[in-house]
Structure formats: structure tokens, C-alpha cells
Amino acid sequence: MGLCGACCRCTCFFILSIVFVIVLFAIPPTGKVLTLEVHKRSDKYGLFMSGFMFRTFAIMGTCMPAMSQNGKAGWMSCLKNTVVEDLGELYGWNPGFGVSPQNDKSLGAMAFGHAAYKQITYDTEMGRSDIFLSKLDITTGVMSPGMDKLLVNFKTGDSEWQKRRELIVHNFPVLLQSPPSIPQAEIVVPAGVEPHMFLSEKAIRDFVGRNLFHQLFSADVTELLDDMFDYDGQMGTALVSGSGAATGPGGVEKLERTRAALYSKAVGSEAAKKFMSAAEKLGLNGEIRLRDFIWIVMFAGYGGTGYLTFETFNMVKTDPAKFLKLYRKDPEAFVLESARLHPPVAGQNPSVLPRDISYKGVDGKQGTFKKGSWASLVTSGANRDPNVFPDPDAFEIERKNLDRILTWNAELGDIRKCNDTAGFPSCKEAPRPCPGTWLALRVAKAAVAFFMDGVEKSLKSRAEL
């Protein structure tokens, strides 16, 4: 009887859980009401987290068709965009703050609106959490020996942050908005990559990776492109799980071998020698700073720019003739509009609020995110804010305000006002932009141009048939 009773209770609980999920998420009106009720109780951590997890699992299921169509990149885009839509409906887009779980196992601010995003990332006193570092330190196997605190973990304006950023942007001229005419600024095509391969993530990433290292170091990394592609996938696994151990047997060692091989390719270049010498003059270890920079290039440059380009062609394949026509009409606007809809990174890593921030709760009452609490930012949300970008999900190359995209952590127009991407204090208009903004944008433009030729040829071939 006891065993039967236990089984019956388990069965009932299982059935009730399924019913709850179906009622909460499969029936839209009910789902919205109950999700709203969960957010009304954000002061009750356990209840909020239960509702949040149910909703997250439901979204993951809803986005599965995107996985089959466009792989993990498409699935992640769907996931981020659906979460943002939820927050917009719950909290409103002006300024666009919502309550969300943070990695320190508490509830904090989620800046999903354009104004909210800027309020955080433009704050020159904004602190940073060490949660990103804890996932990427040497003990988890995803940082090289000797590497220490990453740039993303420094408070904006911190003297060490300022010194390291200036070291990077002042010693690689290709990071300038208008770099000098130098041989490595030319675009190269990796061996074996052809324009008709526009639906191949590997071909796209090979193009991006080959050009990033060519332009920065005049280095030919052709023989490492397969390892770089594997590295990016392994790094994603490590980040999600919080440890390089999740990459499987030998995964951590392979990550390090790839970084070491890239370092060997770069270290003998004039650019690397200049960079390392400048580091030593600043009292920094030149070798460690170069390894650190290569890590950043692989994470934000190869990973982020590769994602933007690949997602661009996931979009193009839905209607090649339409998107080719738009591209030929205005290539610059085409790439910027794609960068609005498919930002290379999800957002800024957790920040620590230097002061209280007020927000309007889902019940209309004023709430406060306290000083010292955490805040996260969602770039795809800020770039889809209907207050700034009307009809935000539409692909419109004729938008007059594309310079307002926050794809590279500051409005592009504000980054243009600065001499470089060093950020605060040399540039107050864009305090914390991505250091590689202009290089990433140029490589993305070159990749889109190269593979769009393949789209055009494929359409001509079909017409001839």
C-alpha cells in the first residue's frame, strides 16, 4: 500500500506538472496572465524562480523549430528574442528595466530597453562582477596559464582597465575607424572557401578567422582554421556549463593547444612585438597580455563576428532574391540592419550598480534595484526597442537612425565621435565600446560582400535552369 501510494503520488505530481506547463504556456492568454502573476511576486525568490524556469523551458521548446532550421545560432536568437518580448510586455519599453535572476542566485535588474541599456553601460562608475571570470579562469581550463582578470571584469574607468584598453587600441592601427593603408588591411580569402558556400557556418567562420589574424598580425592561420572552429564550439559548451571539463576528455588540453598555436603564429609579427614592448613599458607582462588579447579576439572577434555573418545568411536564405536586391541597393545599411537584428554578443556581462535605480513594476508600483545589486543587459532587446526602432522585427535598410544600434555596447554614432575605441576617460561619448568595433564591422562587411556574390550566382544559375 505504501509503495502504491508513493507511486500514485509521483504519477499525480507528474501529470499535474504537465497540465501546469500546458495551461501556463500552450494557451497564450492563460500563460500571459500567470506569467504576469509570477512577476508580481518578484519579492518571493523561490516562487519567482519556479515560474521563471517553467517559462524558460517552454520558450526553449517553442524555439526548437529554429534549431532545425538554423542550428544552435538560430535557436539562441529565438530564445533571446522571446525573453525580450516577454519583458517588454510585462514592464514596458520606457526605459526598459525588468526583474531577472542573476548569476549570484539573487534577483536583479535586466536592462532590455534601449534607454535602460544606455543607463547602465554609459555609467562611468559602473562596477563589474567576477561571475564571468569565475567561469573563465584557469581552474576551469578555459584561460591560458598566467592569464588573470579579463577586461570585462574591470569596473569602467578603473586605472588597470584604462591601461589595458589603451594598450590594445593604440598598438593595432587596424582597430581605428579609418586605418592607415597597410598591406595586412587587405582582405584575403582562405584556401578552399568559395562564394557559393554562404550556407556553411564553417566557411563563414574560416573567412572571418583568416582575416582577423591577417589584419591584426599579418599571420596566416589557414592550418589552424579547423581547430579554431572546434574551439568556438568547445568554448560555448564551457561557458554554458561553467567549466572546461564539460568539453569532454581532452577538451581542456585542446583549447589550450589551439590558443598556444595561435600565439605562435602571432608572436613573431611586428605588430605583436610592438604590442609586447609597449606592455612592458607600462609595467605589464607582454607575453601574458598578448595571450590575453588573442583570447579576446577568439571570443568576441571570431565568435561574435562569425555569429553575425552566419545569422545574416540564415536570414538571406529565407528569400535570397529579396535580400540580394536590398544588399545591392545599400551594402552599408544592409550590414548595419543585420547587426541590429543579429548582434554578435548577447549583452554586457553582469554589472554591479553604483547607486539605486528606480523602475516600474508589473503592478505599476515603483520598485528599486539597490546599490550593489547586479544588472544584466540584453543587446538584442535594446536593438529591438520599438520606441527607437519602429516595427523592430522588420528588416529595413532605410532606417534613418541605424547609428543608434547598441550592437558594440555603445551607440555606433557615439563611437564615431571618438578618436578610437579606448573608451572613458579619453572618450566620454562612448565610455565602454567594444575595442574591436571597426575591425569587426569591416570584416563582417567583407564577408557579406564575398558570400553575397555566391548568392547572386546561385540565383542566376536557377534562372538559367
Residue, then its C-alpha position, 0 to 999 in steps of 0.5 A: m500500500g505504501l509503495c502504491g501510494a508513493c507511486c500514485r503520488c509521483t504519477c499525480f505530481f507528474i501529470l499535474s506538472i504537465v497540465f501546469v506547463i500546458v495551461l501556463f504556456a500552450i494557451p497564450p492568454t492563460g500563460k500571459v496572465l500567470t506569467l504576469e502573476v509570477h512577476k508580481r511576486s518578484d519579492k518571493y525568490g523561490l516562487f519567482m524562480s519556479g515560474f521563471m524556469f517553467r517559462t524558460f523551458a517552454i520558450m526553449g521548446t517553442c524555439m526548437p523549430a529554429m534549431s532545425q532550421n538554423g542550428k544552435a545560432g538560430w535557436m539562441s536568437c529565438l530564445k533571446n528574442t522571446v525573453v525580450e518580448d516577454l519583458g517588454e510586455l510585462y514592464g514596458w519599453n520606457p526605459g526598459f528595466g525588468v526583474s531577472p535572476q542573476n548569476d549570484k542566485s539573487l534577483g536583479a535588474m535586466a536592462f532590455g530597453h534601449a534607454a535602460y541599456k544606455q543607463i547602465t553601460y554609459d555609467t562611468e562608475m559602473g562596477r563589474s562582477d567576477i561571475f564571468l571570470s569565475k567561469l573563465d579562469i584557469t581552474t576551469g581550463v578555459m584561460s591560458p596559464g598566467m592569464d588573470k582578470l579579463l577586461v570585462n571584469f574591470k569596473t569602467g574607468d578603473s586605472e588597470w582597465q584604462k591601461r589595458r584598453e589603451l594598450i590594445v587600441h593604440n598598438f593595432p592601427v587596424l582597430l581605428q575607424s579609418p586605418p592607415s593603408i597597410p598591406q595586412a588591411e587587405i582582405v584575403v580569402p582562405a584556401g578552399v572557401e568559395p562564394h557559393m558556400f554562404l550556407s556553411e557556418k564553417a566557411i563563414r567562420d574560416f573567412v572571418g578567422r583568416n582575416l582577423f589574424h591577417q589584419l591584426f598580425s599579418a599571420d596566416v592561420t589557414e592550418l589552424l582554421d579547423d581547430m579554431f572552429d572546434y574551439d568556438g564550439q568547445m568554448g560555448t559548451a564551457l561557458v554554458s556549463g561553467s567549466g572546461a571539463a564539460t568539453g569532454p576528455g581532452g577538451v581542456e588540453k585542446l583549447e589550450r593547444t589551439r590558443a598556444a598555436l595561435y600565439s605562435k603564429a602571432v608572436g613573431s609579427e611586428a605588430a605583436k612585438k610592438f604590442m609586447s614592448a609597449a606592455e612592458k613599458l607600462g609595467l605589464n607582462g607582454e607575453i601574458r597580455l598578448r595571450d590575453f588579447i588573442w583570447i579576446v579576439m577568439f571570443a568576441g572577434y571570431g565568435g561574435t563576428g562569425y555569429l553575425t555573418f552566419e545569422t545574416f545568411n540564415m536570414v538571406k536564405t529565407d528569400p535570397a532574391k529579396f535580400l540580394k536586391l536590398y544588399r545591392k541597393d545599400p551594402e552599408a545599411f544592409v550590414l548595419e540592419s543585420a547587426r541590429l537584428h543579429p548582434p554578435v554578443a548577447g549583452q554586457n556581462p553582469s554589472v554591479l550598480p553604483r547607486d539605486i535605480s528606480y523602475k516600474g513594476v508589473d503592478g505599476k508600483q515603483g520598485t528599486f534595484k539597490k546599490g550593489s545589486w547586479a544588472s544584466l543587459v540584453t543587446s538584442g532587446a535594446n536593438r529591438d526597442p520599438n520606441v527607437f526602432p519602429d516595427p523592430d522585427a522588420f528588416e529595413i535598410e532605410r532606417k534613418n537612425l541605424d547609428r543608434i544600434l547598441t550592437w558594440n555596447a555603445e551607440l555606433g554614432d557615439i563611437r564615431k565621435c571618438n578618436d578610437t575605441a579606448g573608451f572613458p576617460s579619453c572618450k566620454e561619448a562612448p565610455r565602454p565600446c567594444p575595442g574591436t568595433w571597426l575591425a569587426l564591422r569591416v570584416a563582417k562587411a567583407a564577408v557579406a560582400f564575398f558570400m553575397d556574390g555566391v548568392e547572386k550566382s546561385l540565383k542566376s544559375r536557377a534562372e538559367l535552369 
